[in-house]
């Protein structure tokens, strides 16, 4: 079972990932958490390049670096974990590239999708939670945190395009991508995610612990 969490920076996505992991631990299921970019020795080196403030990367360079990191983690970490029957949780995966580079950077959705297919071996999450929030509200949260990396410091217009991309993905794949209202309080969002996950598992395997 492969589950991913998506959303623009400041959406509260990573907080919900942590809460979901705590839930999985209480259920007693084996899981593996990954992050992008990174998650492998090569991927973590790529992450440093992507987030380095002194590197002025072209959009195409940025995209290819993300794909290189993804290709490595899929084959080194994700495929083996799925074969072992673990639940793999991804804090961002292929939808981020479509939204951020395809829409945000304007590189084109179809080209990004083709590169994703190559990088992942056509692997897609079984279930994706898209934490949706207005870019203006996300901006306020990021300013309060004061820990923004290079991508998080992009313009409001950039994140509007990214959000538009995410919403288009959810519209095109409603069975996989579940839209979650990020304006709700943390507990309500978490409960919504857990209920959606359990319903998905019941349909998939006919039961849930």
Secondary structure, 3 states (H helix, E strand, C coil): CEEEEECCCCCCHHHHHHHHHHHHHHHCCCEEEEECCCCCHHHHHHHHHHHCCCCCCCHHHHHHHHHHHHHHHHHHHHHHHHHCCCEEEEECCHHHHHHHHHHHCCCCHHHHHHHHHHHHCCCCCCEEEEEECCHHHHHHHHHHHCCCCCHHHCCHHHHHHHHHHHHHHHHHCCCCEEEEECCCCHHHHHHHHHHHHHHHHHHHHCCCC
